[in-house]
Amino acid sequence: MYKHEEELCFLSIKEASALIRDKDLSPLELTKAFLNRIESYDQYLHSYVTVLKESAIKSATAAEKDIRQGNYKGPLHGIPIAAKDLYSTEGIRTTAHSRVMADNTPTFDSTVIQRLNSAGAVMLGKLAMSEFALGRGDEKELFPSARNPWNLEHLPGSSSSGSGSATSAGLCMASLGSDTGGSIRGPASFCNITGIKPSLGLVSNHGVVPLAWTLDTCGPMARSAEDAGMMLQAIAGKDGNDPATKNAPSDNYDLEHMDDLRGLTIGVPRDFFFENQRDLEPKVSARVNQGIKTLENLGAQIREVHIPSLKYTVANTVIMLSEAYSFHEENLRTRPQDYGPVRRQFLLGGLLRSSDYVQAQRARKAISLELSKVMDEVDILITPSFPFTAPRFDDRDQARYGAGFRFLAPFNLSGLPAMSVPCGFDENGLPIGMQIVGNFWEERKVLSIGHIYQQNTDWHTKRPSLDFPDLK
Amino acid sequence: MQNSDGTLLDIDGFYHLVKQANFNISDEEINKLYKAYLPLQKQVSLLHQMDLGDLPTSTTFLPNKTKNDTQ
């Protein structure tokens, strides 16, 4: 039925899993299509640091056999995915994209990887990232930086750069990222995919190389809200190995059936996200406003909300750098040569005072309380995911790029679920993301609203051409 | 990471701070670190000026304040 690899590789998880379940699509054929595609395109994209060709074929063969024998495990059975290279994988090198961990081969799987394996997913490989999930990628790191499939000269976002690039380019059906200050949603925005940072504590961090313990959040990146929900279903929930998940609900992330959005109230914090933001590109503002209009046309009520404490979002940076320094302190002293430019950021964390850290935690509490009050009055918030589209690799204005994360980090501080969905392109053909933020544990609502938005727009269906000049 | 009066460290003060921290980095690297320090520290200073209102963690009840100051 599907003759071309590209058609196979751009099926949604929902489409592919229905075909696999009904034995109309072979998991092995599907996996081989992805492996071929990786071989063709990843020499340009550098989205993978490790391709697990043999084990992927073995897993896909096993899935095919299981399903043929009537042992269908569920919607991820036989679905080819990939993981950011900070998820521990038993017997497979896990480097966090750093020379510091170049020889690290874990003897166990992280909880999330275990759960995906149990669901029957096929692991295609480990994905590039910014070193230790900080910074924007640099040529001095262990592996080449992942490239943006929409334009190789531009960043794919950070830190889940390979996850954004590979998922967008059809080099995996979905991927795992992690988000400490926006690292799922930023790459999702830059690469025209859907990425959700779940509520803090919904997904286990066990076996995941940390950046900042009190902020790190694992989550899925996919090509639609519906697919992201299917991934989340497999990985979410309590884990005895991660006490932070002790309050995680046993929920299901099947999308709520919605014909429209009547009865829903959408809050828009215009003063922080739209007004007097010098770096907010007009096209980004216009596309996100158009997205809000689309939701309004579906029946949602739009209400402007004010969250003054958002101006203290630097608290996220202070907490992140302080906690990161405490993790890296010894290696920074004993193996400085093994770090790339991210080392400077970690050292800054070592210069912050305890009173800075405590004040940042106080600010975090204040921002969380203020957001909590606002979320009592609205169902979701809508904001731009990032003030501008993907910068060029040779644009070294680190301060501008770093400042862009202020649109994402408030929801790391508060722990609220937040998702980036595609909402258009700028004049250079670079993707723009719209952020949907929900109340604690309300991933289902966030995903469902994202889904109805995607049913009424086609931005998320756009694919990069991958028309590289010297592609054979 | 700043002077005791809350002002930003100059390069000399920063140099001494880094030496005290025993980071074992070159003078050239200290200069680069200082460039990254300045914008961050400006924002951190603003963070310390945040009005925490009646949060339990507020410093409203510092012992050197009178009862009237806290109202």
Interface residues (C-beta under 8 A of the other chain):
Chain A: S309 K311 Y312 V314 A315 T317 V318 L332 R333 P336 R344 Q345 L347 L348 G350 L351 L352 R353 S355 D356 V358 Q359 A360 Q361 R362 A363 K365 A366 L369 A399
Chain B: M1 L17 V18 A21 N22 F23 N24 I25 E29 K32 L33 A36 Y37 P39 L40 Q43 V44 L46 L47 H48 M50 L52 G53 L55 T57 S58
